[in-house]
Amino acid sequence: MTRVTLTGALVVWDCFEQPYCTTRDYTAFGPFLFGRDQYDKAVQALSAKIAAHE
């Protein structure tokens, strides 16, 4: 799991955790930053592909 934070220009993934294996330490993993426009386009493209296969 991760926290996804949306801002005007960025999307940030951070605070990673594995709820089924709580002994794993993800504190050094991320954060990952994405440009908001590019991120939104990628999500829209994925949504369209999923919808086409339903």
CHARMM internal coordinates of N, CA and C (Angstrom, degrees):
IC EDIT
DIST 1 N 1 CA 1.4330
DIST 1 CA 1 C 1.5202
ANGL 1 N 1 CA 1 C 107.86
DIST 1 C 2 N 1.3134
ANGL 1 CA 1 C 2 N 114.59
DIHE 1 N 1 CA 1 C 2 N 156.54
DIST 2 N 2 CA 1.4581
ANGL 1 C 2 N 2 CA 120.35
DIHE 1 CA 1 C 2 N 2 CA 176.82
DIST 2 CA 2 C 1.5208
ANGL 2 N 2 CA 2 C 110.12
DIHE 1 C 2 N 2 CA 2 C -148.25
DIST 2 C 3 N 1.3027
ANGL 2 CA 2 C 3 N 115.10
DIHE 2 N 2 CA 2 C 3 N 158.68
DIST 3 N 3 CA 1.4622
ANGL 2 C 3 N 3 CA 120.15
DIHE 2 CA 2 C 3 N 3 CA 171.31
DIST 3 CA 3 C 1.5212
ANGL 3 N 3 CA 3 C 106.19
DIHE 2 C 3 N 3 CA 3 C -90.97
DIST 3 C 4 N 1.3275
ANGL 3 CA 3 C 4 N 116.38
DIHE 3 N 3 CA 3 C 4 N 134.00
DIST 4 N 4 CA 1.4629
ANGL 3 C 4 N 4 CA 122.53
DIHE 3 CA 3 C 4 N 4 CA 177.05
DIST 4 CA 4 C 1.5295
ANGL 4 N 4 CA 4 C 107.13
DIHE 3 C 4 N 4 CA 4 C -114.60
DIST 4 C 5 N 1.3298
ANGL 4 CA 4 C 5 N 115.35
DIHE 4 N 4 CA 4 C 5 N 120.79
DIST 5 N 5 CA 1.4591
ANGL 4 C 5 N 5 CA 120.88
DIHE 4 CA 4 C 5 N 5 CA -179.79
DIST 5 CA 5 C 1.5242
ANGL 5 N 5 CA 5 C 108.53
DIHE 4 C 5 N 5 CA 5 C -114.74
DIST 5 C 6 N 1.3245
ANGL 5 CA 5 C 6 N 115.77
DIHE 5 N 5 CA 5 C 6 N 124.55
DIST 6 N 6 CA 1.4625
ANGL 5 C 6 N 6 CA 121.94
DIHE 5 CA 5 C 6 N 6 CA 179.30
DIST 6 CA 6 C 1.5202
ANGL 6 N 6 CA 6 C 109.02
DIHE 5 C 6 N 6 CA 6 C -103.25
DIST 6 C 7 N 1.3319
ANGL 6 CA 6 C 7 N 115.71
DIHE 6 N 6 CA 6 C 7 N 130.51
DIST 7 N 7 CA 1.4640
ANGL 6 C 7 N 7 CA 120.88
DIHE 6 CA 6 C 7 N 7 CA 173.56
DIST 7 CA 7 C 1.5190
ANGL 7 N 7 CA 7 C 107.14
DIHE 6 C 7 N 7 CA 7 C -123.69
DIST 7 C 8 N 1.2917
ANGL 7 CA 7 C 8 N 116.73
DIHE 7 N 7 CA 7 C 8 N -176.45
DIST 8 N 8 CA 1.4565
ANGL 7 C 8 N 8 CA 119.74
DIHE 7 CA 7 C 8 N 8 CA 179.39
DIST 8 CA 8 C 1.5126
ANGL 8 N 8 CA 8 C 113.26
DIHE 7 C 8 N 8 CA 8 C -60.71
DIST 8 C 9 N 1.3362
ANGL 8 CA 8 C 9 N 117.50
DIHE 8 N 8 CA 8 C 9 N -39.44
DIST 9 N 9 CA 1.4603
ANGL 8 C 9 N 9 CA 121.14
DIHE 8 CA 8 C 9 N 9 CA -173.81
DIST 9 CA 9 C 1.5240
ANGL 9 N 9 CA 9 C 113.95
DIHE 8 C 9 N 9 CA 9 C -114.72
DIST 9 C 10 N 1.3465
ANGL 9 CA 9 C 10 N 117.72
DIHE 9 N 9 CA 9 C 10 N -15.07
DIST 10 N 10 CA 1.4633
ANGL 9 C 10 N 10 CA 120.44
DIHE 9 CA 9 C 10 N 10 CA -173.15
DIST 10 CA 10 C 1.5284
ANGL 10 N 10 CA 10 C 112.27
DIHE 9 C 10 N 10 CA 10 C -133.14
DIST 10 C 11 N 1.3242
ANGL 10 CA 10 C 11 N 113.80
DIHE 10 N 10 CA 10 C 11 N 157.16
DIST 11 N 11 CA 1.4545
ANGL 10 C 11 N 11 CA 122.68
DIHE 10 CA 10 C 11 N 11 CA 166.19
DIST 11 CA 11 C 1.5233
ANGL 11 N 11 CA 11 C 105.40
DIHE 10 C 11 N 11 CA 11 C -122.12
DIST 11 C 12 N 1.3160
ANGL 11 CA 11 C 12 N 116.29
DIHE 11 N 11 CA 11 C 12 N 129.61
DIST 12 N 12 CA 1.4634
ANGL 11 C 12 N 12 CA 121.63
DIHE 11 CA 11 C 12 N 12 CA -177.21
DIST 12 CA 12 C 1.5232
ANGL 12 N 12 CA 12 C 108.94
DIHE 11 C 12 N 12 CA 12 C -119.08
DIST 12 C 13 N 1.3358
ANGL 12 CA 12 C 13 N 115.70
DIHE 12 N 12 CA 12 C 13 N 129.19
DIST 13 N 13 CA 1.4675
ANGL 12 C 13 N 13 CA 122.46
DIHE 12 CA 12 C 13 N 13 CA 171.18
DIST 13 CA 13 C 1.5193
ANGL 13 N 13 CA 13 C 106.67
DIHE 12 C 13 N 13 CA 13 C -106.40
DIST 13 C 14 N 1.3313
ANGL 13 CA 13 C 14 N 117.09
DIHE 13 N 13 CA 13 C 14 N 124.35
DIST 14 N 14 CA 1.4637
ANGL 13 C 14 N 14 CA 121.07
DIHE 13 CA 13 C 14 N 14 CA 176.94
DIST 14 CA 14 C 1.5290
ANGL 14 N 14 CA 14 C 109.71
DIHE 13 C 14 N 14 CA 14 C -155.16
DIST 14 C 15 N 1.3116
ANGL 14 CA 14 C 15 N 116.09
DIHE 14 N 14 CA 14 C 15 N -175.84
DIST 15 N 15 CA 1.4756
ANGL 14 C 15 N 15 CA 122.69
DIHE 14 CA 14 C 15 N 15 CA 179.66
DIST 15 CA 15 C 1.5307
ANGL 15 N 15 CA 15 C 111.82
DIHE 14 C 15 N 15 CA 15 C 56.14
DIST 15 C 16 N 1.3149
ANGL 15 CA 15 C 16 N 116.18
DIHE 15 N 15 CA 15 C 16 N 50.49
DIST 16 N 16 CA 1.4609
ANGL 15 C 16 N 16 CA 121.50
DIHE 15 CA 15 C 16 N 16 CA -178.87
DIST 16 CA 16 C 1.5217
ANGL 16 N 16 CA 16 C 111.34
DIHE 15 C 16 N 16 CA 16 C -70.53
DIST 16 C 17 N 1.3218
ANGL 16 CA 16 C 17 N 116.05
DIHE 16 N 16 CA 16 C 17 N 145.47
DIST 17 N 17 CA 1.4571
ANGL 16 C 17 N 17 CA 121.44
DIHE 16 CA 16 C 17 N 17 CA 174.58
DIST 17 CA 17 C 1.5182
ANGL 17 N 17 CA 17 C 110.06
DIHE 16 C 17 N 17 CA 17 C -155.26
DIST 17 C 18 N 1.3094
ANGL 17 CA 17 C 18 N 116.05
DIHE 17 N 17 CA 17 C 18 N 158.01
DIST 18 N 18 CA 1.4548
ANGL 17 C 18 N 18 CA 123.31
DIHE 17 CA 17 C 18 N 18 CA 176.69
DIST 18 CA 18 C 1.5309
ANGL 18 N 18 CA 18 C 105.95
DIHE 17 C 18 N 18 CA 18 C -118.64
DIST 18 C 19 N 1.3467
ANGL 18 CA 18 C 19 N 118.07
DIHE 18 N 18 CA 18 C 19 N 99.74
DIST 19 N 19 CA 1.4608
ANGL 18 C 19 N 19 CA 120.22
DIHE 18 CA 18 C 19 N 19 CA -173.13
DIST 19 CA 19 C 1.5367
ANGL 19 N 19 CA 19 C 114.20
DIHE 18 C 19 N 19 CA 19 C -65.60
DIST 19 C 20 N 1.3218
ANGL 19 CA 19 C 20 N 117.98
DIHE 19 N 19 CA 19 C 20 N -18.78
DIST 20 N 20 CA 1.4611
ANGL 19 C 20 N 20 CA 120.64
DIHE 19 CA 19 C 20 N 20 CA -178.91
DIST 20 CA 20 C 1.5199
ANGL 20 N 20 CA 20 C 112.93
DIHE 19 C 20 N 20 CA 20 C -96.26
DIST 20 C 21 N 1.3106
ANGL 20 CA 20 C 21 N 116.40
DIHE 20 N 20 CA 20 C 21 N -5.43
DIST 21 N 21 CA 1.4608
ANGL 20 C 21 N 21 CA 121.37
DIHE 20 CA 20 C 21 N 21 CA 177.47
DIST 21 CA 21 C 1.5290
ANGL 21 N 21 CA 21 C 107.37
DIHE 20 C 21 N 21 CA 21 C -142.44
DIST 21 C 22 N 1.3018
ANGL 21 CA 21 C 22 N 115.96
DIHE 21 N 21 CA 21 C 22 N 77.30
DIST 22 N 22 CA 1.4602
ANGL 21 C 22 N 22 CA 121.60
DIHE 21 CA 21 C 22 N 22 CA -171.09
DIST 22 CA 22 C 1.5257
ANGL 22 N 22 CA 22 C 114.05
DIHE 21 C 22 N 22 CA 22 C -70.28
DIST 22 C 23 N 1.3303
ANGL 22 CA 22 C 23 N 118.02
DIHE 22 N 22 CA 22 C 23 N -8.27
DIST 23 N 23 CA 1.4633
ANGL 22 C 23 N 23 CA 119.91
DIHE 22 CA 22 C 23 N 23 CA 179.16
DIST 23 CA 23 C 1.5242
ANGL 23 N 23 CA 23 C 112.66
DIHE 22 C 23 N 23 CA 23 C -81.69
DIST 23 C 24 N 1.3200
ANGL 23 CA 23 C 24 N 118.16
DIHE 23 N 23 CA 23 C 24 N -12.18
DIST 24 N 24 CA 1.4616
ANGL 23 C 24 N 24 CA 120.56
DIHE 23 CA 23 C 24 N 24 CA 178.76
DIST 24 CA 24 C 1.5199
ANGL 24 N 24 CA 24 C 110.19
DIHE 23 C 24 N 24 CA 24 C -75.99
DIST 24 C 25 N 1.3167
ANGL 24 CA 24 C 25 N 115.49
DIHE 24 N 24 CA 24 C 25 N 138.96
DIST 25 N 25 CA 1.4608
ANGL 24 C 25 N 25 CA 122.02
DIHE 24 CA 24 C 25 N 25 CA -178.17
DIST 25 CA 25 C 1.5256
ANGL 25 N 25 CA 25 C 109.66
DIHE 24 C 25 N 25 CA 25 C -107.19
DIST 25 C 26 N 1.3124
ANGL 25 CA 25 C 26 N 116.22
DIHE 25 N 25 CA 25 C 26 N 114.40
DIST 26 N 26 CA 1.4574
ANGL 25 C 26 N 26 CA 121.75
DIHE 25 CA 25 C 26 N 26 CA -179.25
DIST 26 CA 26 C 1.5304
ANGL 26 N 26 CA 26 C 112.47
DIHE 25 C 26 N 26 CA 26 C -107.76
DIST 26 C 27 N 1.3117
ANGL 26 CA 26 C 27 N 118.43
DIHE 26 N 26 CA 26 C 27 N 17.07
DIST 27 N 27 CA 1.4675
ANGL 26 C 27 N 27 CA 119.79
DIHE 26 CA 26 C 27 N 27 CA -175.71
DIST 27 CA 27 C 1.5288
ANGL 27 N 27 CA 27 C 112.69
DIHE 26 C 27 N 27 CA 27 C -63.86
DIST 27 C 28 N 1.3214
ANGL 27 CA 27 C 28 N 118.80
DIHE 27 N 27 CA 27 C 28 N -26.29
DIST 28 N 28 CA 1.4664
ANGL 27 C 28 N 28 CA 121.17
DIHE 27 CA 27 C 28 N 28 CA 179.73
DIST 28 CA 28 C 1.5301
ANGL 28 N 28 CA 28 C 112.38
DIHE 27 C 28 N 28 CA 28 C -92.43
DIST 28 C 29 N 1.3284
ANGL 28 CA 28 C 29 N 118.20
DIHE 28 N 28 CA 28 C 29 N 2.87
DIST 29 N 29 CA 1.4645
ANGL 28 C 29 N 29 CA 123.53
DIHE 28 CA 28 C 29 N 29 CA -176.47
DIST 29 CA 29 C 1.5241
ANGL 29 N 29 CA 29 C 108.45
DIHE 28 C 29 N 29 CA 29 C -96.48
DIST 29 C 30 N 1.3342
ANGL 29 CA 29 C 30 N 115.73
DIHE 29 N 29 CA 29 C 30 N 114.58
DIST 30 N 30 CA 1.4523
ANGL 29 C 30 N 30 CA 120.38
DIHE 29 CA 29 C 30 N 30 CA -179.61
DIST 30 CA 30 C 1.5125
ANGL 30 N 30 CA 30 C 110.83
DIHE 29 C 30 N 30 CA 30 C 86.99
DIST 30 C 31 N 1.3063
ANGL 30 CA 30 C 31 N 118.83
DIHE 30 N 30 CA 30 C 31 N -171.78
DIST 31 N 31 CA 1.4562
ANGL 30 C 31 N 31 CA 126.37
DIHE 30 CA 30 C 31 N 31 CA 5.56
DIST 31 CA 31 C 1.5338
ANGL 31 N 31 CA 31 C 111.86
DIHE 30 C 31 N 31 CA 31 C -76.38
DIST 31 C 32 N 1.3247
ANGL 31 CA 31 C 32 N 115.07
DIHE 31 N 31 CA 31 C 32 N 158.13
DIST 32 N 32 CA 1.4571
ANGL 31 C 32 N 32 CA 121.92
DIHE 31 CA 31 C 32 N 32 CA 177.00
DIST 32 CA 32 C 1.5217
ANGL 32 N 32 CA 32 C 107.91
DIHE 31 C 32 N 32 CA 32 C -111.86
DIST 32 C 33 N 1.3250
ANGL 32 CA 32 C 33 N 115.51
DIHE 32 N 32 CA 32 C 33 N 130.26
DIST 33 N 33 CA 1.4588
ANGL 32 C 33 N 33 CA 121.89
DIHE 32 CA 32 C 33 N 33 CA -177.70
DIST 33 CA 33 C 1.5228
ANGL 33 N 33 CA 33 C 109.55
DIHE 32 C 33 N 33 CA 33 C -113.88
DIST 33 C 34 N 1.3347
ANGL 33 CA 33 C 34 N 115.39
DIHE 33 N 33 CA 33 C 34 N 135.10
DIST 34 N 34 CA 1.4612
ANGL 33 C 34 N 34 CA 121.64
DIHE 33 CA 33 C 34 N 34 CA 179.81
DIST 34 CA 34 C 1.5233
ANGL 34 N 34 CA 34 C 108.55
DIHE 33 C 34 N 34 CA 34 C -129.67
DIST 34 C 35 N 1.3156
ANGL 34 CA 34 C 35 N 116.08
DIHE 34 N 34 CA 34 C 35 N 144.08
DIST 35 N 35 CA 1.4606
ANGL 34 C 35 N 35 CA 120.00
DIHE 34 CA 34 C 35 N 35 CA 172.97
DIST 35 CA 35 C 1.5201
ANGL 35 N 35 CA 35 C 109.13
DIHE 34 C 35 N 35 CA 35 C -66.24
DIST 35 C 36 N 1.3274
ANGL 35 CA 35 C 36 N 117.14
DIHE 35 N 35 CA 35 C 36 N 133.71
DIST 36 N 36 CA 1.4685
ANGL 35 C 36 N 36 CA 121.83
DIHE 35 CA 35 C 36 N 36 CA -173.96
DIST 36 CA 36 C 1.5263
ANGL 36 N 36 CA 36 C 112.05
DIHE 35 C 36 N 36 CA 36 C -60.09
DIST 36 C 37 N 1.3165
ANGL 36 CA 36 C 37 N 118.75
DIHE 36 N 36 CA 36 C 37 N -45.01
DIST 37 N 37 CA 1.4713
ANGL 36 C 37 N 37 CA 120.65
DIHE 36 CA 36 C 37 N 37 CA -178.84
DIST 37 CA 37 C 1.5181
ANGL 37 N 37 CA 37 C 111.28
DIHE 36 C 37 N 37 CA 37 C -62.03
DIST 37 C 38 N 1.3192
ANGL 37 CA 37 C 38 N 116.66
DIHE 37 N 37 CA 37 C 38 N -47.84
DIST 38 N 38 CA 1.4598
ANGL 37 C 38 N 38 CA 120.96
DIHE 37 CA 37 C 38 N 38 CA -179.28
DIST 38 CA 38 C 1.5352
ANGL 38 N 38 CA 38 C 110.38
DIHE 37 C 38 N 38 CA 38 C -63.92
DIST 38 C 39 N 1.3141
ANGL 38 CA 38 C 39 N 117.50
DIHE 38 N 38 CA 38 C 39 N -40.59
DIST 39 N 39 CA 1.4581
ANGL 38 C 39 N 39 CA 122.32
DIHE 38 CA 38 C 39 N 39 CA 179.34
DIST 39 CA 39 C 1.5232
ANGL 39 N 39 CA 39 C 110.71
DIHE 38 C 39 N 39 CA 39 C -62.47
DIST 39 C 40 N 1.3284
ANGL 39 CA 39 C 40 N 116.61
DIHE 39 N 39 CA 39 C 40 N -47.94
DIST 40 N 40 CA 1.4653
ANGL 39 C 40 N 40 CA 120.85
DIHE 39 CA 39 C 40 N 40 CA -179.97
DIST 40 CA 40 C 1.5249
ANGL 40 N 40 CA 40 C 111.16
DIHE 39 C 40 N 40 CA 40 C -60.43
DIST 40 C 41 N 1.3264
ANGL 40 CA 40 C 41 N 117.68
DIHE 40 N 40 CA 40 C 41 N -40.56
DIST 41 N 41 CA 1.4646
ANGL 40 C 41 N 41 CA 121.18
DIHE 40 CA 40 C 41 N 41 CA 178.67
DIST 41 CA 41 C 1.5284
ANGL 41 N 41 CA 41 C 110.96
DIHE 40 C 41 N 41 CA 41 C -65.47
DIST 41 C 42 N 1.3128
ANGL 41 CA 41 C 42 N 117.39
DIHE 41 N 41 CA 41 C 42 N -40.23
DIST 42 N 42 CA 1.4678
ANGL 41 C 42 N 42 CA 120.75
DIHE 41 CA 41 C 42 N 42 CA 179.27
DIST 42 CA 42 C 1.5283
ANGL 42 N 42 CA 42 C 110.96
DIHE 41 C 42 N 42 CA 42 C -65.75
DIST 42 C 43 N 1.3215
ANGL 42 CA 42 C 43 N 117.97
DIHE 42 N 42 CA 42 C 43 N -40.75
DIST 43 N 43 CA 1.4665
ANGL 42 C 43 N 43 CA 121.51
DIHE 42 CA 42 C 43 N 43 CA 178.25
DIST 43 CA 43 C 1.5289
ANGL 43 N 43 CA 43 C 110.29
DIHE 42 C 43 N 43 CA 43 C -65.98
DIST 43 C 44 N 1.3200
ANGL 43 CA 43 C 44 N 117.63
DIHE 43 N 43 CA 43 C 44 N -41.44
DIST 44 N 44 CA 1.4621
ANGL 43 C 44 N 44 CA 121.20
DIHE 43 CA 43 C 44 N 44 CA 178.16
DIST 44 CA 44 C 1.5204
ANGL 44 N 44 CA 44 C 110.67
DIHE 43 C 44 N 44 CA 44 C -63.36
DIST 44 C 45 N 1.3340
ANGL 44 CA 44 C 45 N 118.25
DIHE 44 N 44 CA 44 C 45 N -42.77
DIST 45 N 45 CA 1.4625
ANGL 44 C 45 N 45 CA 121.48
DIHE 44 CA 44 C 45 N 45 CA 179.16
DIST 45 CA 45 C 1.5233
ANGL 45 N 45 CA 45 C 110.79
DIHE 44 C 45 N 45 CA 45 C -63.95
DIST 45 C 46 N 1.3090
ANGL 45 CA 45 C 46 N 117.81
DIHE 45 N 45 CA 45 C 46 N -41.82
DIST 46 N 46 CA 1.4603
ANGL 45 C 46 N 46 CA 120.97
DIHE 45 CA 45 C 46 N 46 CA 178.28
DIST 46 CA 46 C 1.5227
ANGL 46 N 46 CA 46 C 110.96
DIHE 45 C 46 N 46 CA 46 C -65.14
DIST 46 C 47 N 1.3105
ANGL 46 CA 46 C 47 N 117.16
DIHE 46 N 46 CA 46 C 47 N -42.67
DIST 47 N 47 CA 1.4635
ANGL 46 C 47 N 47 CA 121.39
DIHE 46 CA 46 C 47 N 47 CA 178.20
DIST 47 CA 47 C 1.5230
ANGL 47 N 47 CA 47 C 111.25
DIHE 46 C 47 N 47 CA 47 C -59.81
DIST 47 C 48 N 1.3253
ANGL 47 CA 47 C 48 N 116.89
DIHE 47 N 47 CA 47 C 48 N -41.19
DIST 48 N 48 CA 1.4664
ANGL 47 C 48 N 48 CA 120.98
DIHE 47 CA 47 C 48 N 48 CA 178.99
DIST 48 CA 48 C 1.5303
ANGL 48 N 48 CA 48 C 110.85
DIHE 47 C 48 N 48 CA 48 C -64.84
DIST 48 C 49 N 1.3213
ANGL 48 CA 48 C 49 N 117.93
DIHE 48 N 48 CA 48 C 49 N -40.30
DIST 49 N 49 CA 1.4694
ANGL 48 C 49 N 49 CA 121.07
DIHE 48 CA 48 C 49 N 49 CA 178.63
DIST 49 CA 49 C 1.5215
ANGL 49 N 49 CA 49 C 111.20
DIHE 48 C 49 N 49 CA 49 C -65.70
DIST 49 C 50 N 1.3253
ANGL 49 CA 49 C 50 N 116.33
DIHE 49 N 49 CA 49 C 50 N -41.16
DIST 50 N 50 CA 1.4728
ANGL 49 C 50 N 50 CA 119.75
DIHE 49 CA 49 C 50 N 50 CA 178.26
DIST 50 CA 50 C 1.5164
ANGL 50 N 50 CA 50 C 110.41
DIHE 49 C 50 N 50 CA 50 C -64.12
DIST 50 C 51 N 1.3268
ANGL 50 CA 50 C 51 N 117.16
DIHE 50 N 50 CA 50 C 51 N -44.47
DIST 51 N 51 CA 1.4601
ANGL 50 C 51 N 51 CA 121.69
DIHE 50 CA 50 C 51 N 51 CA -179.79
DIST 51 CA 51 C 1.5280
ANGL 51 N 51 CA 51 C 111.10
DIHE 50 C 51 N 51 CA 51 C -62.58
DIST 51 C 52 N 1.3272
ANGL 51 CA 51 C 52 N 117.88
DIHE 51 N 51 CA 51 C 52 N -34.56
DIST 52 N 52 CA 1.4653
ANGL 51 C 52 N 52 CA 121.54
DIHE 51 CA 51 C 52 N 52 CA -179.03
DIST 52 CA 52 C 1.5300
ANGL 52 N 52 CA 52 C 112.08
DIHE 51 C 52 N 52 CA 52 C -68.77
DIST 52 C 53 N 1.3477
ANGL 52 CA 52 C 53 N 116.67
DIHE 52 N 52 CA 52 C 53 N -22.42
DIST 53 N 53 CA 1.4586
ANGL 52 C 53 N 53 CA 120.52
DIHE 52 CA 52 C 53 N 53 CA -177.99
DIST 53 CA 53 C 1.5306
ANGL 53 N 53 CA 53 C 113.52
DIHE 52 C 53 N 53 CA 53 C -100.77
DIST 53 C 54 N 1.3104
ANGL 53 CA 53 C 54 N 117.41
DIHE 53 N 53 CA 53 C 54 N 4.99
DIST 54 N 54 CA 1.4818
ANGL 53 C 54 N 54 CA 120.29
DIHE 53 CA 53 C 54 N 54 CA 179.77
DIST 54 CA 54 C 1.5011
ANGL 54 N 54 CA 54 C 110.93
DIHE 53 C 54 N 54 CA 54 C -83.64
END
COOR INIT
IC SEED 1 N 1 CA 1 C
IC BUILD
